[in-house]
Amino acid sequence: MASESDLAKYQQKSITKVDEYVCTLSEEGKKIAFEQLGETEELRKNSIKKIRDWILNNPRIEKARLDSKIILRYLRHHKYDIACTKESYERNLIFREGLYGMDWFTNLDFERPYIKELLENGLICVLPDNLPTGERVICAKFSAANTQIPDVVNLGLCLATLVFETLLEDEENQVRGFRYIFDVSGVSLRHYFLLSFTTWFKVLKNCERTYGGRHRGGYILNLPKPLIFVLKLMFKNMQQKMRDGIKLCSSLDDIDVIERDKLPDIFGGNFPIKEIADSWTKKLTEMRQFFLNYNNMKINHELYTPAVLNCEVKTLSHRLENPSAKLLKEY
C-alpha cells in the first residue's frame, strides 16, 4: 500500500485526487480482465506507479489526471504495454489542447447551448443494458445534427466526448468495451461539408490512436454511395483490427449482436429515445463540475514541434520519445 507521502508527491501534477486503487470490478469483470488483459493485482499496482512516476518526471506534462481510474483506462486499452500507454496518454493530452480551431475538449460543458437538444434528438445515445457478451452499445444518428445549429460539429463532438468519458469512469466498461451503431440515413449535403475531409481524417486518426477504450466493433447503417468511397479511403489508413471490426449494413436486420426491438425508436426499435436522453441529462448534469475541471489539464507547448501540436496525422506514425522523429524540442 502506498503511503500518504507517496500519493502526495503525485498530487502536485494531478487535477484529481491521487488515490490508492480499490478494485470495483465484479467477479466476472475481474475474470475478463485477467483472461483478456493479463491483469492481476500486482500488475495493476506496479503499472499505475510506473505511469505516475513517468508523468511526475515528464516536463512536457504540467497538469493531468493521475487518479487510478484514468491510468487504468489507458493500461487496459493497451493490455498493460507501458510504452504504448505513455504514448497514448500524452498524445491525448496534446489532442485536447492542440487541435486548433476546435474547442470541444477544452470546453466540456453540458450546459453549452444546443447540447441538450442534440442529446434529445438522438445524436448520441447509450443503450441501458449491456449485450449478452458484456459490451455497452453506443448509437449515433448523424441526421440528428441539425445543420442550422451554429458550430454543430464542435457541439456534437463535445457531447460524444462527455458521454464516452462518463462511460469510461465505470471500470466494467473499461474492461468489457463497447460496440457502436452509426446510422447515416437522412444526412444531407450540408452534413457532408460541415468539416473538410482532411479535418475529419485528422480527428478520427487522433481519436483512434489516443483515446483509451476497448472498441470491440461497429456497424454503419445506410451509408450513401458517395460516402462508401470516402470510407474506403479511411479504411486504408486504419489499423487492421479496427478495420476488421466495422461492418456496413443496409438494414437493422444485418446487425447480429442485438435484438431489433431493444434499439431506440429513432433507429426503428421500441426503446423510447426520451427515456435514454432523460437518464443521460441527469448523469451529465451531475458530472458537469467534474468535466469543467478538465480545463485545468495542461501541457508545455514549448516542448513540442508545431506539427505535433497541430495533431498532424504524419506525426502519429512515430513515438514522441523517438529521437530520430524530431517531434520534441530540447529542454
N, C-alpha and C positions, 0 to 999 in steps of 0.2 A: 504493500500500500504506500502510495506517495505521501510524503509529509506535507504539512501546510506550507512550509518554506519552499518546497519543490514546486508546488502549484502556484505560489505567489510570484515566483520569478517569471512564469509564463504570462501572468496577468497583465504585465506592462504592455504587452503587444496585443492582447485579446480584447475584442469588443463585447464578448460574452463571458460569463463566469467559467473559469477553468475548473473543471470538476474531476473528481475521482469516479471513473466509469462504473456504473451499476447496470448490469445487463437487464433489459426489459423484454427480450425476445421470449416468445412462447417456446415450449419444448420442441414443437415441430419446427419453429424458426431456427432454433439452435442446431437442430439436426440438418436443416438445409444449409446453414452457414458452414457447418463442419464438412458436409459431404461435397458441396459445390465450391466452397471457397477455402477449405482447409483451415477454417477459423477455430482457434482454441483460446481459452482464457489467457494463457501465457503469450500467444501470438498477438492478441489484441493489445495487451498491456505494453509489451515491448515496442510494437509498431506505433502506437499512439505517442509513446515517449520519443521515438525517433523523429516523427513528424513535428512534434512540438519543439524539440531541440533544433531541428533544421530551421523552422520559422523564426525561432528566437535569435538565431545567429545569421539570418539572411538579411542583409542590409536593404535589399530591394523591397522587402515586405515591412511596412511600417505598422499597419494595423490589420487584423484579420480575426476570424473566429478560431479560437483554439480549444473550444469545448470538444468533448469526446464524440458527440454525435456527428459534427461536421467532418471530423477527421476520419471516422469510421465509414462515412458515406463514400469518401474517395478510396479508402483502403479496400472496401468491399467491391467497389466498381472495378478496381484493378487487381482483384484477387491477391491483395497484400503485397504487390510488387511496389517496393518503397520508391524506386526511381520514377516509375510511372505515376505514382501518387503525387510525388513532389511536383512533377512537371504539370500534371493536370490541374492541381490546386492553384499553383502560381499563375498558370495561363488563364484560369478562370478569374482570378483577381484582376489581371490585366484586361480581360474581356469586359469586366464590369465597368471599368473606368475608361477604356481606351477606344471604344468604337465610336469615333467622332460623329456627331450629328444625331445620335440615338441615345436616349436617356432612360430607357425602361429599367435598366439595372440600378441606376443611381437615383431613381425616384419611384421606389416600390411602395406606392401609397394607394391603398384600396379606395380611398376617398377622392382620387382624381376624377374629374368629370368623365362621364360615359363608361367608366369601367364596370359599374354595376349593371348598366344596360347591356353591355356585351356579355356579361355572365348570364343574365336573364334570357338573352336571346339564344344562348346555347353555343357561343363561340368555343368555349371550353367547358366540358362537364366530366365529372368523375363518377362512374357507376358506384352505387353504395356498397355492393358486395364484391368480394374477391372471386376470381374464377376458380373452378374446382382445382386447378393446378396452382393456385395461390396468388397469382399476379393481380394487381389492380388494373382496371381498364380506364384509359383516358380517351375521351371522344372530342373531336373538334369538327364543327360545321363552319366552313370558311365563308359561306354566303351570309352568315350572321354578322360578319364585319361590315357594318353599314359604311359605305364609302363616303357618305356625306358627313361623317364624324371627323372633325379636324384631328390630324395626326393619328388616325385609327391604327396604323401599324405599330407605332410605339405603345399605344394603349393596349392593343391586343397582346403584344409580347410581354408587356408588364403583367397583365392578367395571367397569362400562361406561366410566367415565372413565379408569381405568387402562389398559384395552385401547386406547381411542381415542388417548390421549396417547402410548402406546407406538408405535402405528402412525404417528402424525404425526412421530415422531422420524426417520422414513425420508423423505428428500426425494422419492423416487419416488412415495410415497403422497400427499405434498403436491401434487404436480403432476398425477398421474393421477386421484386422487379415489377415491370409494367408492360402492358400491351396497349397499342394505340389503334384507334379507328378514325381515319380522316375522311370526311365527306366533302367532296369538291363540287357536288351538284349545285347549280344555281349561281356559280360565280360568273362575273361579267368581265368585259374588257377593262373596266375601271379597277377591278380587283387585280388584274394581271400587272397593271402599271403603277400600283401603289409604291412599289420599290423596284429598282432596277434588278435585272437578273444577277449582275455581279455582286450587288449588295446582299441579296438573298443567299447567294452562294457563300459569301463570307460569313454571314450569320450562321447558316446551317453547318458549315465546316467547323467553325469555332465551337458551336454547341456540341457537335459530335465528339470533338477532341477534348473539351474542357469541362463538360458537365457531368458530374458524378451521379450515376443512377444505372440500374441494371435494365437495359432496354431489351425486352425479350421478343419483340416482333411488332409489325404494324400492318394495317390494311388500309388501302387507299380506294375509296369508293367513287365511282362515276367520274373518273378522270377524263376531261375533254381531250380529244385527239391532239390539239396543238400542244398540250402540256405533256403528253407522253414523250415527245421528242426532248423536251427540256428535262424531264425526269431521267431519261436515259443518259443524258449528258452528266447529270449529277451522280448517277449510279457509278459511272466510270471513276469518279473520284472518292467514292465511299469505301470504307473498309469492307472486306468481303463478308464478314459476319453480319454487318449492318445491312448490306445489300441483300443477302440471302433471306433476311428476316422480313422483308417488305413484299407484300402481295398486292397486285392490282385486282380489284373486284368490280364486277358490273352490277351486282345486286347484293342485298344483305344475306341472301341465301348462300353466298360464297364465303361468308365468314363462319368458320367452323369451330370457333372457340367459345361462342356464347349463343344462347337461345335468342331468337329474334325478339320475343316478347319482353325480354329483360333490358332491351335497349331503350334510350329516351324516345319519347313520342315524336320529336322532331326528326328522328332517324327512321321513323316508321315502326318503332316499338311501342310498348304500352306504359313505360315508366314516365310519369309527368316530369318534364324538364323544370317546372316550377318548384317541385319538391327538392330537386338537386340544387337549384340556384339558391333557394332559401337557406338550405343547410350550409352551403359554402359562403353565403353572405355572412352568416353568423360566425363561421370559422375565421374568415379573413378579417372581419371587424375585430375579433378577439386578438388576432395576430398582428394588428396594424403597427403597434409600437415596436414589436419585435423586428419587423421588416424595415421600419424607418431607421432603426439602429444600424442597418446595413450601410447607411450613408457614411458611417464612421470608419469603414474599411478603407485602407489607403496603401498605395504602392509609391515607391520613389521613382517618378517618371524619368529622372535624370540618368538612371542606371540602365535604361533600355534604349535600343535604337528606335528611330521613328517607325520603321516597318513593323516592329513588334508591337509598339504602342497602338498602331493603326490596325492591329489584328489581321495583317495581310496573310492570306492563305499560304503563300510560299514559305513563310517562316515556320509553319506548323510541321513541316517535314524534318525539322531539326530540333534537338533538345536545347533548351536555354543554356544548359551548362556545357554544351559542346563548344570548345574554344574556336574550332575551325569554322563554325557557322557565323561567328561575329554578330551575335544577337544582343549581346550585353556590352555596356560601356565599362571602362575602367573606373575603379573607385579606390 
